Amino acid sequence: MLKYSLILTLLASVLMADDVEYKGNIGVEASYYSHDIPNKRSSVSALHIEAEWKKSFENAQFVVKVKGVLDSDDKERRYVDFNDLYYKYKFEDSDLQLGRSTRFWGALEFYNHTDVFNTKDRLDDPFDYDSKIGAWNVAYTKYFGDDELSVIVKVHEEKQRIQDPKSVYNYFPLPYDDDLLTQESRNRPSFFLKYSGTSEDIQLDYSFIYENGYDEQRYMSVVEGNLRQNAYLVNKLLGFATLVSGSTIYKTELSYTFSSDDKVSDYAQIGVGLSLTTLSMEVMSFLRGRLLSLAKTFFTSSITPAPLLSMVGNTA
């Protein structure tokens, strides 16, 4: 109760302040799934609301981002959450951030196994990897020109709710209990040390991260007939980079995890990507030309049906 009272008080102070930047959107989700799975809904309809407020001071900034979902059928998907609610103070060559926030780490376009800071929001689209649950943390960042060094302490491990049993996205064979099991306390801090830099000689951006804390990945166990998630402690080394060479963009992500849980072995992950910007432009130009040519041919043949006109003329 105290946490929510504090959130509402801070939000009210932002809304009533002068010179507040605001943006937001309202969307409607409507989907239909063709399946033969018993006791599963075939359609989804929900209202999505997102809003963001920013209040800037002389050397500081206060940010609030709220997300709300109202599903017509799934009671689990009726909620409001503050994924970002933080205060950032800027010093001469560093800054200090306090509160709840989401972070995005990685270089690849689809799935980022180096994006380990936040827990995935499975009440939203399970295939939207950018949908996350905000994490309470304290972060201090020191800047060295274009490079930066961050020390981040996440102070609480978030539980992960899922959609109700009639949803096609709920594929668990047993009932699910979202009460998270942790190797130590849920308030055991997770520590992150992150260095990001750029190369002056080549177009290279890179980041290295060390984590000591709870892994973003979890495993399931059966407790009194219910499935529950288990969060375990790890030491993790991460890195990702983007290199631009001419019209080609090279991307890579690397990670190695040292697990302290006997049920989870150490593991490594690697991802690579390649983008050919010039080739992509040439392909798009070619496809655009072909589509225009087809459209012109279709349009011409549609408005000049000469054989039909001739036939009508002969019958007259």
Buried (B, 14 or more C-beta within 10 A) or exposed (E): EEEEEEBEEBBEEBEEEEEBEEEEEEEEBEEEEEEEEEEBBEEBBBBBBBBBBBBEEEEEBBBBBBBBBBBEBBEBBBEEBBBBBBBBEBEEEBBBBBBBBBBEBBBBEEEBBBBBBBBBBBBBBBEEBEBBBBBBBBBBBBBEEEEBBBEBBBEBBBBBBBBBEEBBBBEEEEEBBBEBBBBEEBEBBBEBEBBBBEEEEEEBBBBBBBBBBBBBBBEEEEEEEBBBBBBBBBBBBBBBBBBBEEEEBBBBBBBBBEBBBEEBEEEEEEBEBEBEEEEEEEEEEEEEEEEEEEEEEEEEEEEEEEEEEEEEEEEE
